[in-house]
Amino acid sequence: MTLTNLKSDRISKIRGLARAAVRQRLGLVLVEGPQACREAAVLGLVQDLYCTDDAAERHPLTVQLVTEHGGHVHLASEAYVSAISPAAQQILAVARLEAPIWPQDWSMAAVFDQIRDPGNAGTVIRSACAMGLDAVLFTAGSVDPSSPKVIRSSAGAVFHLPVLAGAVVGTLEQAVARLRQTGPSGVQVLATGPAGTVRLGALPEARLAKPTVWLFGNEAQGLGELELALANEVVAVEMYGPTESLNLAVAAGIVFHAAALAANRSGQAPTE
């Protein structure tokens, strides 16, 4: 049976997952789009998958994985799926929200201080996952990483590594202190900013490959003096054109890639 009733209570209930309080109360998240749905399905997190006939044909592996892990697949009209989320691209899922676990065995982590834009948040999570980081932390006052737009922007990478936020993380100072406690001996803290005292390309690979906590400020203000003082050093990404600054997510991706290359060349993968 294909779902077509646009006045269904089910639609309003699923749309309610756009609110953080509802997500926390139910322990569920809304996952939009084929890539994010597939990543949630790979881990067996999908409770219900909603897709059109066409999407089911184009993404058979996702449908198969949901079924194999005990989830439910619901065929629906395109209008029905769009009524839940216009950004769904004919496929969306309701997935379980895993409780965040503070990283205990890590070698590279990133902390973002009061990041506000969900697109940026999702992009840095995706980059961190691709470059082998062990954890991403958002301080209190940041966007909720369980929001549908963050999950979609991360292309489902949010399901593959620890992403902690809000009261669990606390302030930047609290996050750094706890990461120092739980990290390996000799961990360094490197902050990022356009006025950095050292250029990313000038850092020896041995330094880049060390266990590191990377600190990033928010999109508008960056890191203040008190936050920069938490770091052993402040690093800037080289720029060779007239652009004044880089987008936060772009800068983070460059930093993560440089660190991952250094770690792999030294024979120590970032996730080890």
C-alpha positions in Angstrom: 0.0 0.0 0.0 1.3 3.4 -0.9 0.8 6.2 1.6 -1.0 9.2 0.1 -3.1 10.9 2.8 -1.5 14.4 3.2 -3.7 15.0 6.3 -2.3 12.0 8.1 -1.3 12.4 11.8 1.9 10.5 10.9 3.1 13.4 8.8 2.8 15.9 11.7 4.4 13.5 14.2 7.4 13.0 12.0 7.7 16.7 11.2 7.8 17.2 14.9 11.3 15.7 14.9 12.5 19.1 13.6 12.3 20.3 17.2 15.1 19.4 19.6 12.9 18.8 22.6 10.9 16.2 20.6 14.0 14.4 19.4 15.4 14.2 22.9 12.1 13.0 24.4 11.5 10.3 21.7 15.2 9.4 21.1 14.6 9.7 17.4 15.9 11.9 14.5 14.6 12.8 11.1 17.0 11.8 8.3 16.6 13.4 4.9 18.0 12.3 1.5 19.4 9.2 0.0 23.0 9.4 1.3 22.2 10.2 4.9 19.5 7.4 4.9 21.9 4.9 3.6 24.5 5.7 6.3 21.9 5.3 9.1 20.7 2.1 7.5 24.2 0.7 7.4 24.4 1.0 11.1 20.9 -0.5 11.7 19.6 2.7 13.1 16.5 3.2 10.9 13.2 2.5 12.5 11.0 3.6 9.6 12.0 4.4 6.0 9.6 6.4 3.8 10.3 6.6 0.0 8.6 6.7 -3.3 8.5 3.8 -5.7 11.2 5.5 -7.8 13.5 6.1 -4.8 13.1 2.5 -3.7 14.2 1.3 -7.2 17.2 3.7 -7.2 18.3 2.9 -3.7 17.7 -0.9 -3.2 20.6 -1.3 -0.8 19.1 1.1 1.6 15.8 -0.6 1.5 17.4 -4.0 1.9 19.5 -2.8 4.9 16.5 -1.3 6.7 14.6 -4.6 6.3 17.5 -6.8 7.4 18.0 -4.7 10.6 14.3 -5.0 11.5 13.1 -1.6 10.3 10.0 -0.9 8.3 9.8 0.4 4.7 6.8 2.5 3.7 6.2 3.3 0.1 4.6 6.8 -0.2 3.7 9.2 -2.9 6.1 12.0 -3.7 3.7 14.6 -2.3 3.5 12.6 1.0 7.3 12.5 1.4 7.5 16.2 0.4 4.9 17.1 3.0 7.1 15.7 5.7 10.3 17.3 4.3 10.7 19.2 1.0 14.4 18.5 1.2 14.0 14.7 1.3 14.6 13.9 -2.4 11.9 11.3 -2.3 13.4 9.4 0.6 13.6 10.0 4.4 13.9 8.0 7.6 13.1 8.1 11.2 16.2 6.8 13.0 17.2 6.1 16.6 19.2 8.8 18.3 22.3 7.1 19.9 23.3 8.5 23.3 26.6 10.5 22.9 29.6 8.8 24.5 32.6 10.9 25.5 35.7 9.8 23.6 38.1 7.8 25.8 40.7 6.5 23.3 41.4 9.2 20.8 44.3 10.8 19.0 42.6 13.7 17.1 39.5 15.7 18.1 38.0 19.0 17.1 36.1 21.4 19.2 33.9 24.1 17.7 32.9 27.0 19.9 29.3 28.1 19.5 29.0 27.1 15.8 25.6 28.4 14.7 25.0 27.4 11.1 23.7 23.9 10.6 25.2 23.7 7.1 28.6 24.5 8.4 28.2 22.0 11.3 27.2 19.2 9.0 30.1 20.0 6.6 32.7 19.9 9.4 31.4 16.6 10.7 31.6 15.2 7.2 35.1 16.4 6.7 36.2 15.2 10.2 34.8 11.7 9.4 36.5 11.6 6.0 39.9 12.6 7.5 39.7 10.0 10.3 39.1 12.2 13.3 38.0 10.5 16.5 35.4 13.0 17.8 33.8 16.3 17.0 32.5 18.5 19.9 30.2 21.6 19.8 30.2 23.7 22.9 27.1 24.9 24.6 25.3 27.5 22.5 26.0 25.7 19.3 23.6 24.2 16.8 22.2 20.8 17.7 24.0 18.2 15.6 20.9 16.0 15.7 18.9 18.5 13.7 17.7 17.3 10.3 19.7 19.9 8.4 23.0 19.1 10.2 22.4 15.4 9.5 21.7 16.1 5.8 24.7 18.4 5.5 26.9 15.8 7.0 25.7 13.2 4.4 25.1 10.8 7.3 28.7 11.1 8.6 27.2 12.2 12.0 26.3 8.5 12.5 29.9 7.3 12.1 31.8 9.2 14.8 31.2 10.6 18.2 29.6 14.1 17.9 28.8 15.7 21.3 27.2 19.1 22.0 25.5 21.3 24.5 25.5 20.5 28.2 27.4 17.3 27.6 30.4 19.4 26.3 29.9 22.6 28.3 32.2 25.5 27.6 35.3 25.5 25.4 37.5 25.5 28.6 35.6 22.5 30.0 35.9 20.6 26.8 39.6 21.2 26.5 40.2 20.2 30.1 38.3 16.9 29.8 40.0 16.0 26.5 43.3 16.6 28.1 42.3 14.1 30.8 41.0 11.4 28.5 43.5 11.8 25.7 46.9 10.2 25.3 50.0 11.7 27.1 51.6 14.6 25.3 48.4 15.8 23.7 48.7 19.3 22.2 46.0 21.9 21.7 46.1 24.0 18.6 43.7 26.9 18.0 42.9 28.3 14.5 42.6 31.9 13.4 43.6 34.3 10.7 46.1 36.0 13.1 47.8 32.7 14.0 51.4 32.9 15.1 52.4 29.9 12.9 51.2 28.9 9.4 49.7 25.5 8.9 52.2 24.7 6.2 55.1 25.6 8.4 54.2 23.1 11.1 56.5 20.1 10.9 54.7 16.9 10.1 55.8 15.4 13.4 53.8 18.1 15.2 50.8 17.7 12.9 50.8 14.0 13.5 50.8 14.3 17.3 47.6 13.7 19.3 45.8 17.0 18.9 42.8 18.9 20.0 41.9 21.5 17.3 39.9 24.5 18.4 37.7 26.6 16.0 35.7 29.7 16.8 32.2 30.5 15.5 31.5 31.8 12.0 31.2 35.5 12.9 33.7 36.1 15.7 36.2 33.4 15.8 38.0 32.7 19.0 38.6 35.4 21.6 41.7 36.0 23.6 40.6 33.9 26.5 39.8 31.0 24.2 43.1 31.3 22.3 44.9 31.2 25.6 43.8 27.6 26.0 46.0 26.5 23.1 49.7 25.7 22.9 49.8 27.5 19.7 47.6 29.5 17.2 47.7 28.2 13.6 46.6 30.1 10.5 45.8 28.6 7.1 47.9 30.1 4.3 46.1 32.2 1.7 47.7 33.3 -1.5 45.0 35.5 -2.9 43.2 38.7 -1.8 40.5 36.9 0.1 40.4 38.2 3.7 39.2 35.0 5.4 38.0 31.5 4.7 34.6 29.9 5.5 34.8 28.0 8.8 34.0 24.6 7.2 36.5 25.2 4.4 39.3 26.1 6.9 38.5 23.1 9.0 38.6 20.8 6.0 42.1 22.1 5.1 43.4 21.6 8.6 42.0 18.1 8.9 43.5 17.1 5.6 46.9 18.4 6.5 46.8 16.6 9.9 45.6 13.3 8.3 48.3 13.4 5.7 51.0 14.0 8.4 49.6 11.2 10.5 49.5 8.7 7.7 53.0 9.6 6.5 54.4 9.1 10.0 52.8 5.6 10.0 50.2 6.5 12.6 46.7 6.8 11.3 44.6 9.5 13.0 42.0 7.0 14.3 44.5 4.7 15.9 
